[in-house]
Amino acid sequence: MKNLNMVFFKIFFISLMVGLAMKGSWINLEDLQNFFLHHIQNNLQTISLLSFLVGFVWILYMLTRPKPVYLVDFSCYLPPSHLKVSIQTLMGHARRAREAGMCWKNKESDHLVDFQEKILERSGLGQETYIPEGLQCFPLQQDMGASRKETEEVIFGALDNLFRNTGVKPDDIGILVVNSSTFNPTPSLASMIVNKYKLRDNIKSLNLGGMGCSAGVIAVDVAKGLLQVHRNTYAIVVSTENITQNLYLGKNKSMLVTNCLFRVGGAAVLLSNRSRDRKRAKYELVHTVRIHTGSDDRSFECATQEEDEDGIIGVTLTKNLPMVAARTLKINIATLGPLVLPLKEKLAFFITFVKKKYFKPELRNYTPDFKLAFEHFCIHAGGRALIDELEKNLKLSPLHVEASRMTLHRFGNTSSSSIWYELAYTEAKGRMKEGDRIWQIALGSGFKCNSSVWVALRNVKPSANSPWEDCMDRYPVEIDI
């Protein structure tokens, strides 16, 4: 270490002498020549070794540093118009199914239909959401064939549009990550995509199941990790959920809520770690933060797929869900804050924390102003209450949550893909400018709260066949309370 310091001292001394020679007139050209011969030439071996070490460290850094991950483009599935249903039509289907004895086990269960109608009226969903063909038939078609048909139409529709818009060939894809929480047939959905598009034999494919509405961010994080290992390639992330097989036909009210919120939807995202793709990419991935509080029993059990007392499968949402969601969100914010907030907000948070811990336990926790860190917010459109709560807790304006509210209104809760419909909304409104920062935040069973942070690399225009293309002139709309 001492020898290395001596070498640096010599380099500094030589640089200083040369600088003085340039400024002053007391050293002539002959003096500089003599200085070079006696000091530099005699230490040429040391300087060469130092140069080699510096070069080696630089090359090592370039090879091992995290590669930037770019979002080249994404595509959200727009279902065909014949799958649109108004709330009135949906409730008509429910009454018809009840009268035919197809659900709720008896014909006296009018109160269950009324319960769902009240939920729908307050849900924030509009009159143009989509349900699959199998649930618009009588009798209902909820078999494996109908479920596969829905999922294939969603995934292939999104991927076809993505390949068409980007010009990327299926053969160029090196990584594939698919997430669908409750529908996981064999062969997997990932294998289904490999077969359809004849993806190459050495593709790195993963199929994520049972991870809830926050799995879209998880899939992005998994793809990011793989892109750090496998260089110069593309990754595709596909996020969807199946409605056909998950319609609950029992009488447990805590399980009927999901019938009112979930709708058909899905998204396909093209990521790249190739430096030349930066010029055409829309966004660069800055951070992903994943929080999982499943070690706590209340968190683990607050959203569970299970059988009711009649043996009918559905998803139970417990009364602990709002409390669990708030606690998990708080941990995510505490983790993300130091990464994105300006110094002023960090100091305010730290000072409040110290005061509360050591002087005033009754002091309220300081909520950082995330509007200073982000221009756009994509909050998972899980339901009206969720959006309201995050708007309040994060002190956001109606404009900040507009994309989430309008996505819920137009498409309903499309599970893990909802954050992409929201990003598409922001693009369609022409609001995405170069340098803008985006926070995608999603909550899901387990219980999990996951965030991804992006920065816009240019003024972003909506891609062809955006899901908002045919209705953007009508949004935003007023939502009745």
N, C-alpha and C positions, 0 to 999 in steps of 0.2 A: 504493500500500500504506500509505503514511504517513497519507493522508487517511482511509482505512478504519479505521486504528487510532484516529485522533482521534474518529471517529464512535462507535466502541465505547466509548472512554473517556468520551464525553459521556453515553452511555446508562447506563454504570455509575455515573457521578457523579450523574446525575439519580435513579437508583434508590436510591443511598445517601442522598441528601438527603431523599427522600420517606420512607425508613425511619426516619431520625432524627426527622423531623417527627411521625411516628406515635408514636414512643416518648417524645419530649421535649415539653415544654410551651412551649419558647422560640420556636417558630414557630407563628404563628396562621394562620387560613384566608386572611386577606388576603395574608400573605407567600407562601403557596403559590400563590395566584392570580397575584401579580406574577411569581413564579418561572416559572410556566407561560408567561406572556405574553412574557417576555424571553428565555427559553432554548429552550423547546420550539417555540413558534409561529414564532420566527425561524428555526429549523432544520427546519421542517416539510418542506421539499423534500428535505433530506438524509435525514431519517427515512423519508419516503415511498419514496425510492429504495432505501434499505437494506431496507425491508420488501418491496419488489418483488423485490429480488435474493434475499432469504431464501426468499420464496415460490416463485420460479422454480427455485432449487436444490432445494427440497423436492419440487416437482412433477416435476422431472427425475429425482430419485432414485426416486420412486415409480414412474415409468414405465420406468426402466431396471434396477431391482433385479431379481435373479432371483426369479421367481415360485415360491411353494411348489408342490411336486408331491405330490399326495395319492393314496394307493392306496385307492380306494373299496371294491373287493372283488376277489376272485380265485376261480377255479374250477379244480379239478383233475379230469381225466377219470377216471371209474371204469368200466372195461370190464365187459361183461356176464359173468355167472358161467360161461357155457359156454367162455370163453377161459382159465379158470384151468387151470394145469398144476402138478402136483407134480414134484419132481425125478425120481421113479421114472417117471412118465408121460413126461416129457421125454426121458429116456434110452431109454425104450421106443420113442419116435418115432425117435430117432437110430439105434437098432439096426435097426428096420424099414426105414428109409431106406437104410441101408448094405446090408442083405440084398437090397433091391430094386435095388441098383446105382445109386441116385439121387445118391450122394455118395461122395467120397474115392476115386473112380475104380477101386477094386477091393474085393473082398469079404473081403480078408485084413486089413483095417485095424481089427481089434478094439482094438488099443492106442490108437487115436485116440479111440474111444468111451470107453475106460477113462480116458484122460487128461482128457476133459471131465467125466466123472463125479467124478473126484477134485477138480477145480477147483470144481465145483458144491457138493460136500460141505463145502468150506472157505470158500465164498464169502460166507456170511452170508445168502444168500437162503432164504426159507421155501418152504412147500409151496403157496402160493396166488398166485404171480405169474402174469402173463398173457402169452401169445404170440398173434399174429394167426391168423385162420382159415386163411390161405394156407399157414402152416407146420404146420398140423395135418391137412392133406389129403395123400392119396397118389394120384397123384404130387404133389409140392410145387408150390404156385402162387406163383411169384415174378415174374410178369409185371407190366407197368405197371398193368393193371387191378386186380390184387390189391393192389398197393402203394398205388394211389390210394384204394381202398376203406378200407384201414387208416387212412390219414392223414385222410380225410374223416370217418370215424367218430370219431376222436380229437378233431380240431379242432372239428367241429360240435357234438359232445357237450359239450365244455367251454364253447364260446361260447353254446349254447342255455341252459345252466344259469346262466351269468354274466348274460345279458340278463334271464332270468327273476328272478334274485335281486335285481338292482339296479333293475329297471324302466326302465333306459336303453334308448332306441330306437336301432336301427342308424343311423337318419338323423342322430343326434346325434354320431356318431363322426367326428372330424376327422383322426385320425392312426392308422395301422395299421402295426405292425412285427411281422413273422413271422420266426422262425428255425427252420431245420431243416438239419442239417449235410450229410447225404449224399443226401437225396432232394429234388431240385429240378427238378420237371417244368416243361414249358411248355404253357399259361400257368402262371405262378407260383402258389405256395400263397396268396400275398396276393391275387392276382386271383381265385383260387377262392373266397376269403372274400367279396370284393367282389361277385362274381356271386351267391353263395348268399344273402347278406343285403341285396342291392341297396343297397350303401353309396353315398353321394353322389358325384357326378362329380368334385368337387374334393378328394377325400380324398388326404392325403399318405401314400402306402403304400410300404413298403420290404420286401424279401425278403432275409434274411441267410442265406447258405449257406456250408458248409465251415468253420464257426467252432467246431465241437466242443461239448463239454459245458458250457463256460463261456459259451455264447452267450446264455443267458437274462439274465444281468447286462448283457451288451453291448446287448441289445435294450432293456432298461430305460433304460440310459444314452442310447441313441439317441432313445428316446421323450422322455426328460427334456429333451434339447437342443431337440427340435422343439416341446415345450410352452413353452419359453422364448421362442420366436419367434411361435408361433400362439396368441394369447390366447383365453381363455374357451372352451375346448373339451375334449373327451375324447380319450384315446389308448388303444388296445388293443394289448397285447403278447401274442403267441401263441408258446409255446415247445413244440416237439415233436421227435420223431425217428421214422424209419421202420425197422421191424424186418424186414418182409417181404422187401425187396430187399437187405438187408444180411446175411442169413445166409450164413456162409462155408462152402463145401462142399469145400474142399481139404484138404490134409494137413500144412500148415505150422502147427506148434503155437503159434507166436507170434500167428497170426491166429485160431486157434480160441478163444482166451480171451474175445473179445468175444461169441461165441455164448452163453457161460455167464452173462454179466452183464446184457446189455441186454434190456429188456422193454418192453411197450406202455405208453405214458403220454403225457400232455401237459397243459398248463395255459394258461388265458387270464386276463389281468390287466387290470383297468380302472383307468387313471390319469386324473387331472383336475388342471387348474390353476385351476379356478373356486373363488373364495374361499368361496362358499356351500356347496361340497361338504365343507368341513372338518368340519361338524357331523355328517355321516354317514359320513365316511371312517374306515377302520380305522387307517391309518398315514400318516406323512409321510416322504418320502424325504429323508435328511440328506446322505449322501455316496455317490458311486460312484467306485471306484478301479480302473483297468484297467492291467494290466502285460502286456507282450508281449515275450518274449525270442527271437522268431523270427530275429533277426539272427545268432544263434549256430547253427551247423549241427547240433549235437547236440540242441538244443531243437526245431529245425525238423523233424528226422527221427525224433523219438522216438515219434510216433504218426502213421502215414501210411497212407492208402488207396492200395493198389497191387495189381498182379497178382503171383501167385506163379509158381513155375517152370512150372506147368501152364496158366498164363493165367487162373487163377481169381481174381476180385477179392475182396479182404478188407482188413482194417485191421491193420497190423503194429504191435505194441507192442515196442519195443526194451528192452534191459537198462538203458539210460540213463534211462528214464522216472522212476524214483524220485529219482535225483539231480537231474534237470531240474526236477521238480515241487517239490522242497525248495528249490532255488535261486530259482525264480520266486516261490514263496510268501514267501520271506524278503524279496524286494524289495517285494512287495505290503504285507507287514506294516510294513516300514520307511516306506512311503509313507502308509499308513493311520494308523499309531500317533500321529504328531503331531496328527492331526485329532481323535482320539477319546480318547486316554489322559489321565488326570489328571496334574497337574504333577509329582507325586512320581515317577511312573513315567517321565516324560520326562527328569527330572534323573538318575535312576538309569541310564537307557539312555545318556545323554550322558557321564556320568562313566566308565562302563565302556568306552565307545568311546574316550575320550581315554587311559585307562590302557592299553588294548590297543594303540593305535596308537603311543604314545610311550614306554611304560614296560615293559609286560608283553605281548609279542606272543602268548605262549602262553595268555593269559587267554581263557576261553570267552566268547562273545557273550552279552550279557544279553537274556533273553527277557522282554519286558514281560508283566505280568499283565493279559491282556485281559478277565478276569472282572470287573475294576474298571470296564471300559468298556461291557460288554454283559451283559444278563441271559439272552439266548437266542442260540444258535449254530445256523445252518443250513448244515452242511458238505455239499457235494455228495456224494451217495451213489454214488460211482463204484466202490466196492469196499471190502471189509472192511479191506484193508491201508491204503488211503488214510485211512479214518476213524481207524484205530488210530494212524497216524503223526501226524495232526493233533492227536489227543487228547494224545499224548505231547509233541509239540513245543510246543503252546500251553498245556500243563499244565492241561488241562480235567478235570473230573470225569465219571464215567459219565452223570450226569444231563444234563450239557451236550451230550453227543453222542447222547443217547437218541433224539431225533427222527431223526437221520441213520441210526442203526443199525436202527430200527424201519421206516423207509421202505425201506431196502435189503431188509429181511426180507420186508416185505409186498408191495412193488411192484417190487423189483429196481432196476437202474440205468435210470432213464427219461431219462437224458441231461440236457439243460438244464432240464427241468421238475422235477427231483428236489428242488430247494431249495423249491419251492412245496408239494410234498407234505409236506415237513418243517415248513414254517410252518403248514400245515393241521393237522398232528399236534399242535403246541404249542397251537393254538387249541382243538382237540378235548379236550385234557387240562385246559382251563380255567386255563392258566398265564399267559396274556397279560394283563398289567395295564397300566393307564394309565401312560405314562411309560417303560415298558420299552423297552430298546434291543435291536435285532436285527441280527446280522451274518450276511448270506448270503455264502458264499464258494464259488467254483466254479473248477475247473481244467479245461483242455481243450487239444486239439491246437494246435500252432502255435509255441511253447507259450505258453499264456496262464493267468494267475491273476487273477480279477476279483472285486471285492467290492462289495456294496451294503449300506448302513446305513439302517435304518428306526427310527422311534420310534412307539410305540403311542399313539394319540390318545385312547383310552378302554379300558376293560376289554373285550377283544375276545371275542366268542362265535363259535363256528363257524358258517359259512353253511349254508344248506339244501343237502342232498345232498352233504355233505362226503364225501370218499373214505374217511374213517375211521368214518363213521356206523355201519356195520354190524359193526364189529370192535373198536371202541375198548375195550370191556370186557375184551378178551383181551390188551391191550397195556399195558405192555411184556412181552415174553417173554424167557425165557432162551435165549441162542444158544450152541450147543455149539461148543467149540473143537476 
